[in-house]
């Protein structure tokens, strides 16, 4: 098993543009998770550990990817089982995991997030994304069980500032409330980024405090992975010397 000095980086996203009523998206976020899974199968080196970084609704897609992999692990399909066991860490930035006491259920919070990025807040369009309470709650419960079973690391970053100037119905409040952006497990070690929901993954430069927080987590995971790889190689080196 080897680890390159520069990790492979793959990026994916969900289209978040204005959608006319006669062009409602056919693929919801749960179907999109399968696209991410297939891309991982094609593109990644099976010997490389995986660190997932997900912003906003991307975290819901990621949790569904992990849940799909759970079923794959049970079936014993080699490529998918490898992805399950190769996951080293997951970082969430502003993902709506659950409902909050001062708002409606998690589906309503997810809809609110979608309205920020998609502009079009038509109920039919948002329904087409698959943002239903029952599906989101199932996704949350399944991911929590998976986390307990495999023990990969999880880090949560929460937005620290509200978005202003948008007609969201609630003035000067965070898009994803603190309670909603938490998984509710002390192992996630939640921190706050001093930015609003849209800017929390945009950084001014390397000295940006938010950049230092997120990059510091990634650096920590990389060191941990590197150390494990070196430990695996030590028996091989000892045999060669002998």
trRosetta pair geometry for C-beta under 8 A, 3 or more apart (Angstrom, degrees):
i j d omega theta_ij theta_ji phi_ij phi_ji
1 47 5.2 -176 -134 -167 69 102
1 229 5.9 -129 110 -131 104 91
1 232 5.8 7 49 103 119 153
1 233 7.9 -126 62 -61 79 87
2 47 6.3 36 40 135 68 137
2 229 7.0 85 -138 -166 24 134
3 7 7.9 -26 -173 -92 87 82
3 48 6.9 113 -117 -123 66 77
3 49 7.5 -9 -106 16 111 98
3 225 6.2 145 -116 131 151 106
3 226 5.8 -140 85 -102 155 67
3 229 4.8 -128 -11 -40 121 170
4 7 6.4 153 71 -90 99 35
4 8 7.4 83 40 -32 138 75
4 48 7.5 -22 9 -104 96 122
7 48 7.2 133 -146 -169 84 131
7 51 7.9 -5 179 28 163 112
7 222 7.1 -116 -39 -112 131 113
8 43 7.7 173 161 145 137 96
8 44 6.6 158 93 -126 146 68
8 45 6.5 145 -10 6 149 103
8 48 6.3 82 22 117 115 172
10 39 6.8 160 172 141 141 117
10 40 7.5 170 77 -93 161 65
10 43 5.7 109 -96 112 141 147
10 44 7.2 -81 -18 -71 143 88
12 35 7.5 169 -165 113 142 101
12 36 5.4 176 83 -107 163 91
12 39 6.3 144 -73 59 138 165
13 16 7.6 -79 160 -3 109 101
13 58 7.0 -55 -124 -90 61 120
14 29 6.3 -13 -111 -110 154 87
14 32 5.7 34 -103 -177 103 169
14 57 6.4 -64 42 98 146 118
14 58 6.8 -166 0 -83 106 75
14 61 6.6 -177 -48 -51 124 147
15 25 7.2 169 70 -102 117 134
16 114 7.6 -143 -130 -149 102 64
16 117 3.7 -33 179 147 137 114
16 118 5.2 -102 -162 -75 72 66
17 118 6.9 10 69 -139 12 60
17 119 7.4 -8 -177 19 38 115
18 118 6.8 122 -92 170 35 64
18 119 4.6 -38 -84 69 86 130
18 120 5.2 109 -146 -31 66 106
19 23 5.8 -134 -170 91 79 91
19 24 6.5 85 150 -111 127 39
19 25 6.2 -67 -129 -32 153 89
19 118 6.5 -27 1 -171 102 113
19 120 5.2 -120 45 44 73 150
19 122 8.0 -116 80 41 95 119
19 125 5.2 146 80 -139 125 131
20 23 4.7 61 61 24 90 103
20 120 7.9 -146 -74 -93 21 157
21 24 6.9 -1 -169 -53 39 92
21 122 6.3 -140 -94 -166 90 175
21 124 7.0 57 -141 72 87 133
21 125 7.4 -101 -108 -55 56 105
24 124 6.2 -74 -104 134 139 101
24 125 5.6 -144 -124 -105 88 65
24 128 4.7 172 173 -58 108 166
25 28 7.3 129 110 -80 110 46
25 125 7.4 74 12 -157 89 78
25 128 5.3 144 61 128 77 125
25 129 6.8 49 64 -81 130 66
26 128 7.7 -56 -92 -176 18 118
27 31 4.7 -125 -158 90 80 127
27 32 5.6 103 147 -63 113 81
27 35 7.7 33 -174 -27 147 133
28 31 5.3 95 52 12 67 100
28 32 7.0 -119 106 -9 36 93
28 128 6.4 -151 -87 155 91 52
28 129 5.3 117 -142 -179 81 26
28 130 3.1 96 172 -28 137 117
29 32 5.2 -50 -146 34 37 119
29 33 6.9 52 151 -33 63 91
29 57 6.2 -103 -116 165 148 114
29 60 5.8 32 141 103 144 116
29 61 5.3 -111 -179 -77 95 88
29 64 7.3 139 129 9 85 151
29 129 5.6 34 -22 175 98 84
29 130 5.1 -138 33 58 80 120
29 131 7.4 59 12 -64 129 74
30 33 5.7 -34 -158 12 37 116
30 61 7.8 -156 -89 -114 31 62
30 64 5.2 -149 -129 -148 70 160
30 130 5.0 -133 2 160 101 164
30 135 6.5 -87 -56 -179 142 134
30 139 7.8 -131 -100 -80 105 129
31 34 5.9 -45 -170 23 47 112
31 35 7.4 49 138 -18 67 98
31 130 7.6 164 1 -40 84 150
32 35 5.3 -46 -160 28 48 116
32 36 6.8 51 145 -20 70 97
32 61 5.6 -52 97 -125 107 122
33 36 5.5 -48 -155 32 40 114
33 37 6.5 43 147 -21 66 104
33 61 4.8 -175 -82 -165 84 70
33 62 7.5 -166 -123 -65 103 14
33 64 3.8 -117 -64 97 169 112
33 65 4.6 -147 -170 -60 100 70
33 68 6.3 160 126 -12 117 135
34 37 5.4 -50 -149 35 37 116
34 38 6.4 36 153 -18 68 103
34 68 6.6 166 -90 -117 73 168
35 38 5.9 -53 -148 37 31 109
35 39 6.4 35 152 -21 64 106
36 39 5.7 -56 -151 35 31 114
36 40 6.6 34 150 -21 64 103
36 61 6.3 110 -14 155 147 113
36 62 7.6 -90 126 -94 166 55
36 65 5.2 -65 89 -89 124 133
37 40 5.7 -53 -154 32 32 112
37 41 6.7 36 149 -21 64 102
37 65 5.3 175 -65 -140 93 93
37 68 5.9 -75 -69 92 155 141
37 69 7.1 -171 -122 -63 121 89
37 80 7.5 18 -174 -118 115 101
37 83 7.5 122 -147 122 81 172
38 41 5.5 -49 -153 31 37 116
38 42 6.5 29 153 -15 66 106
39 42 5.9 -60 -149 40 32 106
39 43 5.7 -2 168 3 70 121
40 43 6.5 -70 -125 48 22 91
40 44 5.3 -3 -166 -4 66 125
40 50 7.7 14 -144 -111 126 146
40 65 8.0 98 -7 -167 142 132
40 83 5.7 74 134 -117 136 136
41 44 7.6 -21 -79 32 7 95
41 79 5.4 56 -133 153 99 134
41 80 7.4 -27 -88 -74 111 70
41 83 7.5 -64 -76 -50 68 135
44 48 6.3 -128 -178 60 96 113
44 50 7.1 -14 -142 -86 155 109
44 83 7.7 104 62 -102 148 94
45 48 4.4 74 75 -4 100 112
46 79 7.4 -97 -100 -133 124 69
46 82 5.1 -16 -152 161 104 152
46 86 7.4 -138 -165 -64 54 151
48 86 7.1 64 94 -171 46 131
49 86 5.3 -167 -125 -178 46 79
49 87 7.5 104 -169 -137 78 7
49 88 4.2 46 169 -35 126 122
49 225 4.9 -140 45 -133 149 130
50 83 6.9 22 -10 -155 153 70
50 86 5.0 76 -1 119 98 98
50 87 5.0 -41 70 -103 107 54
50 88 6.3 167 66 11 45 81
51 88 5.5 -41 -74 67 77 104
51 89 4.7 4 -126 61 88 95
51 90 7.6 -172 -163 -78 56 31
51 91 7.2 29 170 -6 96 102
51 218 6.7 126 135 -131 156 80
51 221 5.2 101 -102 130 140 152
51 222 7.8 -64 -24 -64 152 71
52 62 5.4 134 165 -148 142 132
52 87 7.0 -13 -12 -141 108 104
52 89 7.3 -156 34 101 65 55
52 90 4.7 -4 64 -118 106 74
52 91 6.9 -170 98 29 59 65
53 90 8.0 172 -79 -162 33 47
53 91 4.6 -5 -115 63 72 111
53 93 7.4 25 -179 -10 84 111
53 214 8.0 73 -141 -171 132 113
53 218 7.6 -17 -71 -85 131 114
54 58 4.1 -157 -162 116 87 98
54 59 4.1 139 117 -81 124 60
54 61 7.1 -168 -142 60 132 89
54 62 4.3 -104 -64 -18 156 144
54 90 7.3 -10 10 -171 110 91
54 91 7.1 163 25 86 63 60
54 92 5.7 -20 71 -112 95 60
54 93 7.0 -173 95 26 45 77
54 95 6.3 35 111 -68 107 130
55 58 5.2 47 56 35 53 127
55 59 7.2 -121 101 -34 5 91
55 93 4.4 -25 -107 72 73 111
55 94 6.2 22 -162 52 71 102
55 95 7.5 -168 -174 -62 21 82
55 200 7.2 164 -138 81 112 100
55 201 4.8 -69 -91 -24 143 150
56 59 6.8 -178 86 5 19 95
56 93 7.2 -26 -27 95 56 80
56 94 5.2 -10 -77 101 62 105
56 95 6.3 139 -160 -92 8 56
56 96 7.9 15 -162 -5 55 84
56 113 5.6 166 -165 -177 103 130
56 117 7.2 109 148 -40 162 141
56 176 7.7 -169 -123 -33 68 138
56 197 6.8 83 -93 177 108 101
57 60 5.2 -39 -165 27 61 115
57 61 6.7 64 139 -17 73 97
57 95 7.4 135 -85 -130 16 76
57 96 7.6 -7 -87 27 62 98
57 110 6.5 93 -104 -155 99 93
57 113 5.8 160 -50 116 96 132
57 114 6.5 57 -59 -76 147 81
57 117 7.7 -113 9 25 122 148
57 129 7.9 -41 -162 172 152 134
58 61 5.4 -50 -152 37 42 115
58 62 6.2 46 148 -23 69 103
58 95 7.3 -97 67 -95 62 106
59 62 5.4 -50 -145 36 34 115
59 63 6.4 36 155 -20 65 101
59 92 4.6 56 -116 -133 135 101
59 93 7.6 -172 -54 44 120 49
59 94 7.8 -176 -11 83 134 49
59 95 2.7 -37 49 -106 157 143
59 96 7.8 153 68 33 122 45
59 97 7.3 -65 127 -72 133 81
60 63 5.8 -49 -147 34 32 110
60 64 6.6 30 153 -16 62 105
60 95 6.5 170 -37 -161 68 108
60 96 7.4 -9 -54 63 115 78
60 110 6.8 48 -54 -125 155 130
60 136 6.7 -45 -133 -124 125 91
60 139 6.3 50 -157 129 80 158
61 64 5.8 -61 -154 38 31 110
61 65 6.5 38 147 -25 65 101
62 65 5.4 -47 -151 28 36 116
62 66 6.6 34 152 -16 65 102
62 90 6.7 145 150 -148 136 119
62 92 7.9 -157 62 -93 143 87
63 66 5.7 -53 -152 37 35 112
63 67 6.4 36 150 -20 66 106
63 139 5.0 94 112 167 122 102
63 140 7.0 1 171 -87 159 41
63 142 7.4 122 164 78 98 95
63 143 4.1 -51 -151 -71 105 142
64 67 5.4 -50 -144 36 37 113
64 68 6.3 42 153 -22 66 101
64 139 5.5 -43 -74 -129 81 119
65 68 5.8 -55 -152 34 30 111
65 69 6.5 30 150 -20 63 106
66 69 5.5 -54 -151 34 33 115
66 70 6.9 46 148 -30 63 95
66 84 8.0 108 -148 -117 67 76
66 87 7.5 48 -113 -86 103 169
66 90 7.8 -27 -63 -81 143 148
66 142 7.9 159 99 122 92 98
66 143 5.7 75 81 -117 131 86
66 146 5.4 149 149 115 113 162
67 70 5.5 -39 -157 17 38 118
67 71 7.4 35 149 -12 61 96
67 139 6.3 -113 -23 -135 152 66
67 142 4.2 48 -115 125 118 138
67 143 6.3 -70 -58 -65 97 69
67 146 6.7 -130 -89 -36 57 144
68 71 6.0 -54 -163 34 39 109
68 72 6.5 38 142 -18 68 107
69 72 5.1 -53 -147 39 41 116
69 73 6.2 50 152 -29 70 98
69 80 5.8 -167 -133 178 75 96
69 83 5.7 -114 -125 95 132 110
69 84 4.6 166 158 -78 119 93
69 146 8.0 87 75 -145 97 142
70 73 5.7 -47 -151 27 30 114
70 74 6.9 29 151 -16 60 102
70 84 7.2 124 -80 -116 42 129
70 142 6.9 -144 21 178 156 107
70 146 5.4 -106 -75 -98 125 116
70 149 8.0 93 -122 55 109 151
71 74 5.8 -54 -156 34 35 112
71 75 6.6 29 149 -17 65 107
72 75 5.6 -59 -150 38 36 109
72 77 5.1 -67 -168 44 92 115
72 80 3.4 -71 157 131 146 145
72 81 6.5 -144 129 -57 94 59
72 83 7.9 23 89 52 145 111
72 84 7.0 -173 80 -39 104 122
73 76 7.6 41 176 -69 32 35
73 80 7.0 -124 -58 121 54 97
73 81 5.2 110 -116 -112 65 76
73 84 4.8 16 -74 -22 120 172
75 80 7.8 29 62 70 108 136
76 81 6.5 0 -151 -55 33 138
77 80 4.5 39 88 30 110 112
77 81 6.2 167 77 -20 52 91
78 81 5.7 -61 -141 37 25 112
78 82 6.4 30 160 -25 63 105
79 82 5.8 -54 -158 28 29 115
79 83 7.1 29 148 -18 62 100
80 83 5.6 -47 -154 29 40 112
80 84 6.7 45 148 -20 66 100
81 84 5.6 -50 -155 31 37 115
81 85 6.4 20 156 -6 69 110
82 85 6.1 -65 -145 46 29 100
82 86 5.8 26 158 -23 67 117
83 86 5.8 -61 -137 38 26 110
83 87 7.0 44 160 -43 60 93
84 87 6.5 -51 -170 2 27 111
84 150 6.8 -134 170 -102 88 148
85 150 7.5 -145 -107 -143 48 119
87 90 7.1 7 -180 -50 117 93
87 150 6.9 45 69 138 114 145
87 152 4.8 -36 119 -93 98 156
88 152 6.1 147 163 -143 14 100
88 153 6.8 -4 149 26 64 99
88 221 5.9 123 123 -171 122 109
88 224 7.4 154 -178 94 126 114
88 225 5.6 -27 -123 -81 163 113
89 152 5.8 -169 -85 171 31 96
89 153 4.0 -20 -111 68 93 99
89 154 7.1 179 -160 -74 68 32
89 155 7.0 18 180 -1 113 100
89 217 8.0 -172 155 160 149 99
89 221 4.6 -92 10 -120 152 138
90 152 6.4 75 -9 120 93 123
90 153 7.3 -179 26 93 60 55
90 154 5.0 -9 65 -112 96 76
90 155 7.4 -177 93 29 52 65
91 154 7.8 164 -85 -159 35 48
91 155 4.7 -13 -113 67 77 103
91 156 7.9 175 -159 -81 54 26
91 157 7.0 23 180 -4 95 106
91 214 7.2 102 175 -147 152 87
91 217 6.1 116 -100 119 132 143
91 218 7.5 -52 -31 -70 153 82
92 95 4.3 -73 -167 12 115 125
92 97 7.7 28 177 -57 163 114
92 154 7.3 13 -3 -172 104 93
92 155 7.2 -175 27 92 67 53
92 156 5.0 -12 65 -114 106 69
92 157 6.9 -171 95 30 56 68
92 181 7.6 175 129 -174 118 82
92 183 7.7 128 25 -44 155 106
92 188 7.9 -24 34 -158 117 124
93 157 4.6 -9 -112 67 72 113
93 193 7.3 5 -145 5 102 145
93 200 5.5 178 175 116 114 119
93 201 5.4 103 118 -64 163 108
93 214 7.6 3 -83 -107 127 126
94 113 8.0 150 146 -123 103 127
94 157 7.0 -35 -28 97 66 81
94 158 6.7 107 -85 -140 61 38
94 159 5.0 46 -97 -35 113 103
94 175 7.3 39 -170 74 121 110
94 176 5.2 141 -167 35 78 141
94 181 5.8 -50 -133 -123 37 131
94 197 5.2 139 -160 -139 151 79
94 200 5.5 129 -30 53 130 153
95 156 7.9 -104 38 -133 99 93
95 176 7.3 133 92 -150 12 166
95 181 6.3 119 61 -139 49 74
96 106 5.9 150 148 -161 104 87
96 109 4.3 176 -148 117 142 115
96 110 4.9 -156 75 -74 141 71
96 113 5.8 -145 -16 -23 128 140
96 136 7.9 -17 111 -166 99 139
96 176 4.9 -138 -76 -125 83 114
96 180 4.9 -18 -140 157 76 117
96 181 6.6 -52 -93 -82 42 62
97 106 7.0 -78 115 -129 28 133
97 140 5.5 110 -179 -117 80 117
97 180 6.4 161 44 172 65 55
97 181 6.6 100 7 -144 96 20
97 182 6.6 -106 45 84 133 29
97 183 5.3 -119 -165 -93 170 54
97 184 7.5 -154 111 -8 136 91
98 106 5.1 -82 -152 -77 25 123
98 137 7.7 71 -120 -108 77 73
98 140 5.9 96 -73 -137 87 164
98 179 7.2 -81 85 141 99 82
98 180 5.8 -152 70 -133 55 57
98 182 7.6 -47 35 75 110 67
98 183 7.9 112 -12 -134 113 30
98 184 6.7 13 9 -28 151 124
99 103 6.7 -144 -167 86 79 86
99 104 6.6 -86 -140 126 117 41
99 105 4.1 -69 -82 -144 138 41
99 106 4.4 -99 -52 -43 69 64
99 107 8.0 -15 -77 15 102 59
99 108 7.5 55 -118 40 98 98
99 109 6.6 174 -114 -7 53 122
99 133 7.8 10 -55 -133 122 106
99 180 6.6 -26 -151 -102 11 97
100 103 4.7 48 61 33 103 96
100 109 6.8 95 0 -69 102 139
100 177 4.5 21 -78 70 165 141
100 179 4.2 122 -120 72 94 121
100 180 4.7 -67 -48 -47 105 96
101 179 6.5 49 3 41 85 176
102 177 6.9 158 56 -111 106 166
103 108 6.3 -157 155 96 104 123
103 109 6.0 93 112 -71 144 97
103 177 6.4 176 -1 -6 128 138
103 180 7.5 -22 51 -51 131 133
104 107 7.4 -57 121 66 110 77
104 108 3.6 56 76 17 119 157
104 109 7.4 -167 71 -34 76 73
105 108 5.8 106 60 7 58 98
105 109 7.7 -118 115 1 37 91
105 133 4.5 20 120 -117 144 125
105 137 7.8 -45 -178 -55 120 115
106 109 5.5 -56 -152 38 42 111
106 110 6.1 43 152 -20 73 105
106 133 6.2 124 55 -129 80 72
106 136 4.7 -149 105 119 123 138
106 137 6.5 151 34 -65 133 75
106 140 7.3 -169 -67 -33 176 142
106 180 6.6 151 -116 -141 79 104
107 110 5.7 -55 -147 38 31 111
107 111 6.3 36 153 -22 64 104
107 131 5.3 130 -153 150 78 79
107 132 5.6 -10 -115 -163 136 19
107 133 3.9 -84 -18 -63 125 67
107 136 5.6 178 -73 16 72 139
108 111 5.5 -49 -148 33 33 115
108 112 6.5 39 150 -23 62 102
108 133 8.0 7 -16 -75 74 101
109 112 5.5 -51 -153 31 34 116
109 113 6.7 37 148 -19 64 100
109 176 6.2 83 175 -121 116 70
109 177 7.2 -94 -122 17 132 90
109 180 5.0 -147 -168 -148 170 158
110 113 5.6 -49 -152 33 36 113
110 114 6.4 37 150 -19 66 104
110 131 4.4 -165 107 -148 122 118
110 136 6.2 -152 -22 -97 150 152
111 114 5.6 -53 -148 36 34 112
111 115 6.4 38 152 -25 65 103
111 121 7.9 82 166 -152 94 86
111 126 4.9 55 -134 -178 96 144
111 131 5.3 154 -67 118 75 149
112 115 5.7 -50 -150 29 31 113
112 116 7.1 37 150 -24 60 99
112 168 6.6 71 -160 -165 100 110
112 175 6.2 179 128 -167 107 79
113 116 5.8 -52 -162 24 36 113
113 117 7.0 10 154 0 67 107
113 175 5.8 99 -97 156 70 118
113 176 6.3 23 -77 -63 116 100
113 197 7.1 -137 -125 176 88 148
114 117 6.3 -70 -152 46 35 97
114 118 5.3 3 166 2 76 124
114 126 5.5 137 92 -123 144 96
114 129 5.9 -162 -120 22 154 172
114 131 6.4 -116 -19 -43 144 155
115 118 6.3 -63 -117 51 24 94
115 119 7.6 66 -174 -115 54 3
115 120 7.9 -118 -130 88 65 31
115 121 4.1 29 -125 -100 113 101
115 126 7.2 -20 -62 -85 84 130
115 168 7.0 140 99 -121 126 85
116 163 6.8 106 -132 40 129 171
116 166 6.7 47 -122 160 81 166
116 168 7.1 4 -79 -96 90 125
116 175 5.8 -17 -44 -126 153 142
116 197 6.5 26 132 92 171 135
116 198 6.7 -142 155 -64 125 107
117 198 7.7 161 -83 -105 82 99
118 121 7.5 138 84 -71 104 50
118 125 7.1 179 148 136 147 130
118 126 7.8 174 57 -84 154 80
120 125 5.3 18 119 59 117 170
121 125 7.8 176 168 61 9 119
121 126 6.9 8 -162 -41 49 126
122 125 4.4 79 74 7 98 109
122 126 6.9 178 87 -7 50 86
123 126 5.8 -61 -147 42 33 107
123 127 6.1 37 155 -23 68 106
124 127 5.7 -51 -146 34 30 113
124 128 6.5 35 152 -26 61 103
125 128 5.7 -54 -156 28 32 115
125 129 7.3 36 147 -25 60 97
126 129 5.7 -44 -161 19 42 115
126 131 5.8 -50 168 40 87 128
127 130 8.0 65 170 -58 40 21
127 131 7.2 -106 -108 48 30 81
127 132 7.5 48 -142 -65 71 92
130 135 6.0 -78 170 97 92 164
131 135 7.9 -141 -145 66 15 119
131 136 6.8 25 -156 -51 57 125
132 135 4.7 76 67 13 92 107
132 136 6.8 -178 83 -8 43 91
133 136 6.0 -67 -145 42 27 106
133 137 6.0 23 162 -17 68 111
134 137 6.0 -57 -144 38 26 108
134 138 6.4 28 155 -19 62 108
135 138 5.7 -55 -149 36 30 112
135 139 6.3 33 152 -22 64 107
136 139 5.5 -51 -147 34 33 115
136 140 6.5 35 153 -20 64 104
137 140 5.7 -51 -148 34 33 113
137 141 6.4 30 155 -16 65 106
138 141 5.9 -57 -147 38 30 108
138 142 6.2 27 157 -18 66 110
139 142 6.0 -58 -145 38 26 109
139 143 6.3 25 158 -19 63 109
140 143 6.0 -59 -149 35 27 108
140 144 6.5 27 156 -20 63 107
140 183 7.6 178 -157 -139 95 75
141 144 5.9 -57 -151 33 30 112
141 145 6.7 27 154 -15 64 106
142 145 5.9 -57 -153 37 33 109
142 146 6.3 33 151 -20 66 108
143 146 5.5 -55 -147 37 34 114
143 147 6.3 41 153 -26 66 103
143 183 7.8 -105 106 -134 118 121
144 147 5.6 -49 -149 30 31 116
144 148 6.7 30 153 -17 62 104
144 183 6.7 158 -91 180 97 110
144 185 6.9 162 -134 -46 101 135
145 148 5.8 -56 -153 36 33 111
145 149 6.4 31 151 -21 66 108
146 149 5.6 -58 -148 35 33 111
146 150 6.2 -5 168 8 69 112
147 150 6.9 -75 -137 49 20 85
147 151 7.6 91 172 -77 53 21
147 152 6.8 -94 -133 51 66 81
147 154 6.2 -17 -134 -32 130 139
147 183 8.0 57 -13 174 168 154
147 185 7.4 164 109 48 150 172
147 187 7.8 161 157 82 126 139
148 151 7.6 17 -172 -66 22 61
153 221 6.7 -155 64 -104 142 104
154 183 6.9 -1 140 4 146 158
154 185 7.6 50 74 77 138 125
154 187 6.4 70 51 115 102 97
154 188 4.9 -48 110 -110 104 77
155 188 6.4 136 -124 -173 21 67
155 189 6.1 -36 -121 70 74 99
155 191 7.7 -10 -177 15 97 103
155 217 5.2 -169 110 -152 178 146
156 181 6.7 142 -179 146 118 86
156 182 6.2 96 146 -116 167 55
156 183 6.4 -155 -64 -4 139 95
156 188 4.4 30 -7 159 111 122
156 189 7.3 160 33 75 79 49
156 190 4.2 -28 80 -105 112 83
156 191 7.4 157 91 25 62 58
157 190 7.5 164 -88 -156 22 66
157 191 5.7 -24 -111 73 69 84
157 192 7.3 119 -164 -124 66 16
157 193 5.1 36 177 -23 115 112
157 200 6.7 164 127 167 118 125
157 213 7.1 121 -111 124 125 126
157 214 6.7 -20 -60 -87 158 94
158 176 7.6 -133 -147 97 80 106
158 178 5.8 41 -165 -122 153 71
158 181 4.6 129 -114 101 92 142
158 182 7.4 -17 -74 -59 125 77
158 190 6.0 37 -19 -178 112 111
158 191 7.2 -170 22 95 81 35
158 192 5.0 -40 71 -105 94 68
158 193 7.1 176 76 18 40 75
159 174 5.4 153 88 -148 114 115
159 175 6.8 36 46 38 161 90
159 176 6.3 110 19 52 119 93
159 181 7.2 175 13 -64 80 166
159 192 7.6 -5 112 -153 12 79
159 193 6.5 -38 -113 64 39 91
159 195 6.5 -86 -141 87 79 64
159 196 5.9 33 -168 -164 126 29
159 197 4.8 -46 -79 -78 161 59
159 200 5.1 -103 -99 -62 84 141
160 192 4.3 89 -77 169 106 111
160 193 5.8 -149 -6 85 105 39
160 194 4.5 -49 66 -105 145 45
160 195 6.5 70 41 26 91 38
161 174 7.5 132 101 -97 21 86
161 194 6.4 62 -30 -174 108 55
161 195 5.8 -79 29 170 115 12
161 196 4.5 -72 91 -66 95 69
161 199 8.0 -15 63 57 122 117
162 172 4.8 122 73 -163 165 41
162 173 5.4 105 -115 65 127 9
162 174 5.4 -107 -94 -70 69 44
162 175 7.7 135 -145 -28 61 64
162 196 6.1 -4 121 -116 17 106
163 166 5.5 0 128 21 115 124
163 168 7.2 82 78 -15 112 146
163 175 5.9 33 3 -48 120 105
163 196 4.5 115 -74 -177 71 142
163 197 5.9 -54 -40 28 118 98
163 198 6.4 73 -99 2 126 107
164 171 7.9 45 -124 -163 75 75
164 172 6.5 18 -93 -87 94 68
168 171 8.0 151 59 -76 88 40
168 175 7.3 -98 -152 -108 162 80
170 173 4.4 -39 138 36 115 133
173 177 7.5 -22 169 -84 106 87
174 177 5.7 133 76 -93 112 42
174 178 7.2 84 54 -39 157 66
174 196 7.7 -170 -128 -142 69 70
174 197 6.9 121 -170 -50 76 103
175 196 7.4 83 -8 177 108 88
175 197 3.9 -29 31 -31 133 156
176 180 5.2 -127 -173 91 80 118
176 181 4.6 93 133 -62 119 106
176 197 6.2 119 7 -107 92 123
177 180 4.8 87 60 10 80 106
177 181 7.1 -166 88 -5 38 90
178 181 6.2 -67 -144 40 28 102
178 182 6.7 26 159 -22 64 109
179 182 6.2 -65 -158 30 30 111
181 190 7.8 121 114 -142 94 131
182 188 7.0 158 -154 73 74 149
182 190 5.8 -45 -108 -71 95 154
183 188 5.1 139 35 -51 117 151
185 188 5.4 99 75 -17 85 100
186 189 7.7 49 167 -61 55 54
191 213 6.1 -154 120 -169 148 134
193 200 4.7 110 87 -149 138 97
193 210 4.5 66 -154 -128 104 109
193 213 6.5 -158 -95 65 88 147
193 214 7.5 16 -92 -46 130 105
194 209 6.8 28 30 82 116 124
194 210 6.4 -131 45 -63 71 106
195 199 4.2 -125 -179 99 115 96
195 200 4.3 165 86 -89 116 58
195 202 7.4 177 -167 53 153 80
195 210 5.8 14 -17 -84 123 160
196 199 5.2 63 52 28 77 100
196 200 6.8 -125 87 -41 29 87
197 200 6.3 -36 -144 -5 22 117
198 202 7.8 1 134 1 66 124
199 202 4.9 -72 -153 44 63 112
200 210 6.9 -143 -157 -161 57 142
201 214 7.6 107 -123 -97 70 167
203 206 7.9 68 139 -79 131 27
203 208 4.3 -178 -165 60 93 154
203 210 5.9 -153 -104 85 94 101
203 211 3.8 83 -147 -70 149 110
203 214 7.8 -132 -62 40 134 129
204 207 7.7 -47 87 67 103 77
204 208 4.5 142 40 -76 87 121
204 211 7.5 -116 43 -21 62 128
205 208 5.6 139 53 -26 51 94
205 211 7.2 -120 95 13 31 161
206 211 6.1 -133 -138 120 30 145
206 212 7.7 80 169 -71 57 79
206 215 7.8 -17 -143 10 76 167
207 211 7.5 55 62 59 17 126
207 212 7.3 3 -159 -49 28 115
208 211 3.9 82 70 4 100 110
208 212 6.8 -173 88 -12 52 82
209 212 5.6 -54 -147 34 34 113
209 213 6.6 37 154 -22 65 101
210 213 5.7 -51 -153 30 34 112
210 214 6.5 21 157 -8 67 107
211 214 6.2 -63 -146 43 30 101
211 215 5.6 18 163 -8 70 117
212 215 6.1 -55 -129 48 24 104
212 216 5.7 35 162 -31 60 112
213 216 5.8 -59 -149 30 20 115
213 217 7.0 20 154 -18 58 102
214 217 5.9 -53 -158 30 33 110
214 218 6.7 28 149 -13 65 106
215 218 5.5 -54 -148 40 39 112
215 219 6.1 42 152 -22 69 105
216 219 5.6 -52 -144 36 30 112
216 220 6.4 35 154 -23 63 104
217 220 5.6 -54 -151 33 31 113
217 221 6.6 29 153 -16 64 104
218 221 5.8 -54 -150 36 33 110
218 222 6.3 35 152 -21 66 106
219 222 5.6 -53 -147 35 32 113
219 223 6.4 33 155 -19 65 103
220 223 5.9 -53 -149 34 30 110
220 224 6.4 31 153 -19 63 107
221 224 5.6 -56 -150 36 32 113
221 225 6.3 31 154 -18 67 106
222 225 5.8 -55 -148 37 30 110
222 226 6.2 32 153 -21 65 108
223 226 5.6 -55 -146 37 31 113
223 227 6.3 33 155 -22 65 105
224 227 5.9 -53 -149 33 29 111
224 228 6.7 28 153 -17 62 105
225 228 5.8 -57 -153 35 32 111
225 229 6.5 32 151 -20 66 106
226 229 5.7 -55 -150 35 32 112
226 230 6.4 32 153 -19 66 105
227 230 5.7 -54 -149 36 32 112
227 231 6.5 33 153 -20 64 105
228 231 5.7 -54 -150 35 33 112
228 232 6.6 34 151 -20 64 104
229 232 5.7 -55 -153 33 33 112
229 233 6.5 28 151 -18 65 107
230 233 5.7 -59 -150 36 34 110
230 234 6.8 51 152 -42 64 94
231 234 5.8 -34 -154 3 36 118
232 235 7.6 -54 -179 24 37 99
232 236 7.9 25 138 -5 63 111
233 236 5.4 -62 -161 42 54 114
233 237 6.0 52 146 -24 82 105
234 237 5.7 -55 -145 36 33 111
234 238 6.3 35 156 -21 66 105
235 238 5.6 -54 -148 35 33 113
235 239 6.5 35 154 -20 65 104
236 239 5.8 -54 -153 34 32 112
236 240 6.6 31 151 -19 64 105
237 240 5.7 -53 -150 35 34 111
237 241 6.4 32 153 -18 66 106
238 241 5.8 -56 -148 37 31 110
238 242 6.3 31 154 -21 65 107
239 242 5.7 -56 -147 35 31 111
